[in-house]
Amino acid sequence: MRTIPTLAAVLAAIAIASPAVSSAEAPQQPEAAARSSVPEPGDPEARRQMLNAQQAQAARKQVEANSASEAHHDAAVALNEMATQHNDVLYSDALTRNSEARQDYRAERKEWERTNPYCWDGDAAKCPADPVAPPAY
């Protein structure tokens, strides 16, 4: 831990060697003080009204842009909701068709097993092909 005392000594030497600058020594700019006391050229009331009108115009444009953005967002949300509902209906239909296909397969398979006892007895020559199973999802 030798570096901490050495570092402290270096920082102390730098602090002693660097001159302190006070705000009293900072040069004053008399021109800036004189310029601030000079009245504005022209009619200050007319300038105020012009600046207020510019600010009001900018605010109106911002409100219009915000309204357009909000309408665009609302339309996008509505389209997304419609697409989600459409996809939900498609998915539900696919699940229903799959469930019906599986029920049909189970019924066909039971009928096949009932009408083909040869398959259970090991007589492959008399055993017809199994019913086709629905695709697995």
Stockholm file with secondary structure:
# STOCKHOLM 1.0

chainA/1-137         MRTIPTLAAVLAAIAIASPAVSSAEAPQQPEAAARSSVPEPGDPEARRQMLNAQQAQAARKQVEANSASEAHHDAAVALNEMATQHNDVLYSDALTRNSEARQDYRAERKEWERTNPYCWDGDAAKCPADPVAPPAY
#=GR chainA/1-137 SS CCHHHHHHHHHHHHHHHSCCCCTTTSCCCHHHHHHHTSCCSSCHHHHHHHHHHHHHHHHHHHHHHHHHHHHHHHHHHHHHHHHHHHHHHHHHHHHHHHHHHHHHHHHHHHHHHHHCHHHHHTCTTTCCCCCCCCCCC
#=GC SS_cons         CCHHHHHHHHHHHHHHHSCCCCTTTSCCCHHHHHHHTSCCSSCHHHHHHHHHHHHHHHHHHHHHHHHHHHHHHHHHHHHHHHHHHHHHHHHHHHHHHHHHHHHHHHHHHHHHHHHCHHHHHTCTTTCCCCCCCCCCC
//
